[in-house]
């Protein structure tokens, strides 16, 4: 069992990878961005928090789509503020 703090850190790491790729490839489609981030998320170190990371990255993608002029730090702040609501609940 991975502790919740690590999962939250991993979620922010996934969003950061998305933002970095977006900055390096400003004309990249959403599919390209998600493909890049999925390769990052599928790294072995994130095995226990992949679902949460995908949820956070998907949420960040929707935020960016709705507000394309958001700065990276604004996206990260919004994600951090909403981590509890984006985190899928684990079944017992």
VMD Tcl script that draws the C-alpha trace (Angstrom):
set ca {
  {0.00 0.00 0.00}
  {1.41 3.38 -1.03}
  {0.74 6.22 1.35}
  {-1.52 9.03 0.21}
  {1.22 11.67 0.34}
  {3.32 9.73 -2.21}
  {0.30 9.36 -4.48}
  {-0.33 13.09 -4.34}
  {3.31 13.84 -5.11}
  {3.15 11.42 -8.04}
  {-0.02 13.11 -9.31}
  {1.71 16.50 -9.31}
  {4.73 14.90 -11.03}
  {2.44 13.66 -13.81}
  {0.91 17.11 -14.24}
  {4.39 18.65 -14.26}
  {5.44 16.23 -17.04}
  {2.38 17.32 -19.03}
  {3.17 21.01 -18.55}
  {6.82 20.53 -19.47}
  {5.88 18.69 -22.67}
  {3.30 21.38 -23.52}
  {5.94 24.09 -23.05}
  {8.46 22.24 -25.25}
  {5.81 21.39 -27.89}
  {3.25 24.22 -27.85}
  {1.48 22.97 -30.98}
  {1.17 19.37 -29.77}
  {-2.30 17.88 -29.81}
  {-3.96 16.62 -26.66}
  {-3.37 13.05 -27.90}
  {0.36 13.66 -28.33}
  {0.61 15.23 -24.87}
  {-1.27 12.35 -23.26}
  {0.85 9.80 -25.14}
  {4.03 11.40 -23.84}
  {2.72 11.59 -20.29}
  {1.48 7.98 -20.39}
  {5.02 6.82 -21.16}
  {6.18 8.82 -18.11}
  {3.41 7.41 -15.92}
  {4.08 3.84 -17.02}
  {7.58 4.02 -15.53}
  {8.01 1.34 -12.88}
  {8.39 3.79 -10.02}
  {4.77 4.93 -10.41}
  {3.22 1.46 -10.49}
  {1.10 2.00 -7.39}
  {-0.22 5.44 -8.29}
  {-0.81 5.25 -12.04}
  {-4.60 5.56 -11.81}
  {-4.36 8.66 -9.65}
  {-1.75 10.18 -11.96}
  {-3.92 9.62 -15.04}
  {-6.85 11.25 -13.23}
  {-4.76 14.31 -12.32}
  {-3.28 14.65 -15.81}
  {-6.72 14.31 -17.40}
  {-8.06 16.98 -15.07}
  {-5.13 19.27 -15.89}
  {-5.72 18.72 -19.60}
  {-9.35 19.79 -19.22}
  {-8.27 22.89 -17.24}
  {-5.78 23.85 -19.95}
  {-8.32 23.21 -22.69}
  {-10.86 25.50 -21.00}
  {-8.25 28.15 -20.07}
  {-5.36 27.99 -22.56}
  {-3.69 31.08 -21.11}
  {-3.20 29.59 -17.63}
  {0.37 29.71 -16.45}
  {1.97 26.42 -15.38}
  {2.05 27.40 -11.72}
  {-1.66 28.26 -11.86}
  {-2.46 24.82 -13.27}
  {-0.37 23.13 -10.58}
  {-1.99 25.24 -7.85}
  {-5.47 24.40 -9.11}
  {-4.61 20.70 -9.26}
  {-3.15 20.78 -5.74}
  {-6.27 22.54 -4.46}
  {-8.43 19.84 -6.03}
  {-6.33 16.72 -5.33}
  {-8.84 15.27 -2.88}
  {-11.69 15.56 -5.35}
  {-9.71 14.19 -8.32}
  {-8.29 11.19 -6.48}
  {-10.27 8.07 -7.36}
  {-11.43 6.21 -4.27}
  {-9.82 2.82 -3.81}
  {-12.03 -0.16 -3.24}
  {-11.42 -2.27 -0.13}
}
mol new
graphics top color blue
foreach p $ca { graphics top sphere $p radius 0.5 }
foreach p [lrange $ca 0 end-1] q [lrange $ca 1 end] { graphics top cylinder $p $q radius 0.2 }
display resetview
